[in-house]
Amino acid sequence: MVMYRTALALTLLLLSGAAAGQTIIESVAAKVNQTVITYSEILQEGALLNIENGLPMQTPLSKELREKILDTLIVRTILSLEARERSLPVNEQAVTEMLATYEKLPFLSEFLTAFELTPLEFRMIVKKRLVVRLMTDEFLKRKFKTGDVRPEEERNKAVEEWFTTLRKKHRIINYTLP
């Protein structure tokens, strides 16, 4: 609750500064239970998606893409909370391997500098992405028997239904995106 109030107070302070002709630096995009997702996190995730796709990180994000990124961050937050509740460990070797893959991407150092991310902070981003993959794989194993090969479309539909169920289980507040 304290973190939410702090983020809200910061947002209100910055919005009041915007009314005086200053630029908005930060705003709250959503809240999942007690976890705040900021607009800068959406921009950060969008920049990372751009460089994963071989684009300069400054490539503009459409409003539709920003909304999809926000939904992805909401689901990632929910799955991180669920994994923490279940004490689900993330394989540190997998994190290290994924980091090695990212290090080969062009624009990565520019990304880390632009968003002022330390190696540890970037490692946490990668770890959260792996938690989503781990939790999704675990769900699919429970949903479909081993060796039961289902079309990708059916698997994706099952995952989306699961995400919808998870969203209903948590208190989510969305705010208007700039």
URDA-V750840 format. One record per residue. RES is the residue in one small letter. OMEGA is omega in radians with two decimals (999 if undefined). Layout:
# URDA-V750840
res=RES omega=OMEGA
res=RES omega=OMEGA
This chain:
# URDA-V750840
res=m omega=-3.14
res=v omega=3.14
res=m omega=3.14
res=y omega=-3.14
res=r omega=3.12
res=t omega=3.14
res=a omega=3.14
res=l omega=3.12
res=a omega=3.11
res=l omega=3.14
res=t omega=-3.14
res=l omega=3.10
res=l omega=-3.12
res=l omega=3.09
res=l omega=3.10
res=s omega=3.06
res=g omega=3.13
res=a omega=3.13
res=a omega=3.13
res=a omega=3.08
res=g omega=3.12
res=q omega=-3.14
res=t omega=3.05
res=i omega=-3.12
res=i omega=-3.05
res=e omega=3.02
res=s omega=3.11
res=v omega=3.14
res=a omega=-3.13
res=a omega=3.06
res=k omega=3.09
res=v omega=-3.01
res=n omega=-3.14
res=q omega=-3.09
res=t omega=-3.13
res=v omega=3.03
res=i omega=-3.08
res=t omega=3.11
res=y omega=3.13
res=s omega=3.08
res=e omega=3.08
res=i omega=3.12
res=l omega=3.12
res=q omega=3.13
res=e omega=3.10
res=g omega=3.11
res=a omega=3.12
res=l omega=3.07
res=l omega=3.11
res=n omega=-3.09
res=i omega=3.05
res=e omega=-3.14
res=n omega=3.07
res=g omega=-3.14
res=l omega=3.01
res=p omega=-3.05
res=m omega=-3.13
res=q omega=3.13
res=t omega=-3.06
res=p omega=3.10
res=l omega=3.09
res=s omega=3.11
res=k omega=3.12
res=e omega=3.13
res=l omega=3.10
res=r omega=3.12
res=e omega=3.08
res=k omega=3.11
res=i omega=3.11
res=l omega=3.12
res=d omega=3.09
res=t omega=3.12
res=l omega=3.08
res=i omega=3.13
res=v omega=3.12
res=r omega=3.11
res=t omega=3.13
res=i omega=-3.12
res=l omega=3.07
res=s omega=3.09
res=l omega=3.13
res=e omega=-3.14
res=a omega=3.12
res=r omega=3.10
res=e omega=-3.08
res=r omega=-3.10
res=s omega=-3.13
res=l omega=-3.10
res=p omega=3.04
res=v omega=-3.13
res=n omega=-3.10
res=e omega=3.08
res=q omega=3.11
res=a omega=3.10
res=v omega=-3.14
res=t omega=3.12
res=e omega=3.14
res=m omega=3.08
res=l omega=3.12
res=a omega=3.10
res=t omega=3.13
res=y omega=-3.11
res=e omega=3.14
res=k omega=-3.09
res=l omega=3.02
res=p omega=3.10
res=f omega=-3.10
res=l omega=-3.13
res=s omega=3.07
res=e omega=3.11
res=f omega=-3.12
res=l omega=3.12
res=t omega=-3.09
res=a omega=-3.11
res=f omega=3.09
res=e omega=-3.13
res=l omega=3.03
res=t omega=3.07
res=p omega=3.12
res=l omega=3.11
res=e omega=3.12
res=f omega=3.08
res=r omega=3.13
res=m omega=3.08
res=i omega=3.13
res=v omega=-3.13
res=k omega=3.11
res=k omega=3.09
res=r omega=3.11
res=l omega=3.08
res=v omega=3.11
res=v omega=3.14
res=r omega=-3.14
res=l omega=-3.13
res=m omega=3.13
res=t omega=3.10
res=d omega=3.13
res=e omega=3.10
res=f omega=-3.11
res=l omega=3.09
res=k omega=3.10
res=r omega=-3.06
res=k omega=-3.09
res=f omega=-3.14
res=k omega=3.11
res=t omega=-3.14
res=g omega=3.12
res=d omega=-3.09
res=v omega=3.14
res=r omega=3.08
res=p omega=-3.14
res=e omega=3.14
res=e omega=3.14
res=e omega=3.11
res=r omega=3.12
res=n omega=3.12
res=k omega=3.13
res=a omega=3.14
res=v omega=3.12
res=e omega=3.09
res=e omega=3.10
res=w omega=3.11
res=f omega=3.12
res=t omega=3.10
res=t omega=3.13
res=l omega=3.13
res=r omega=-3.13
res=k omega=-3.09
res=k omega=-3.07
res=h omega=3.10
res=r omega=-3.10
res=i omega=3.06
res=i omega=3.08
res=n omega=3.08
res=y omega=-3.14
res=t omega=3.11
res=l omega=3.09
res=p omega=999
